[in-house]
Amino acid sequence: MTNHLMRCKENPNREVFKRQKLSSSTTEGVSVGPSPTISKFDHNASRMKLVKMFVKFELPFRLVEDDDFRDFVWS
């Protein structure tokens, strides 16, 4: 979608995308785009938030064994 927005001649914000692309930089091998923050994935924090959600909503833990849930996590 982003590629289309940058190339589409009918997009009124096309110039904004060009400026953002030019102003992006690289930090320690991580590409920094127009996003104001860089987040790093923390496996332990993610796991704890998942457990907190399961407890809060009283979900059965067997849900994580479901194929649809695994597809969601790996997407």
Sequence and secondary structure as in RCSB ss.txt:
>XXXX:A:sequence
MTNHLMRCKENPNREVFKRQKLSSSTTEGVSVGPSPTISKFDHNASRMKLVKMFVKFELPFRLVEDDDFRDFVWS
>XXXX:A:secstr
 HHHHHH TT TTHHHHHHHHHH EEETTEEE S S      HHHHHHHHHHHHHHTT  GGGGGSHHHHHHHH 
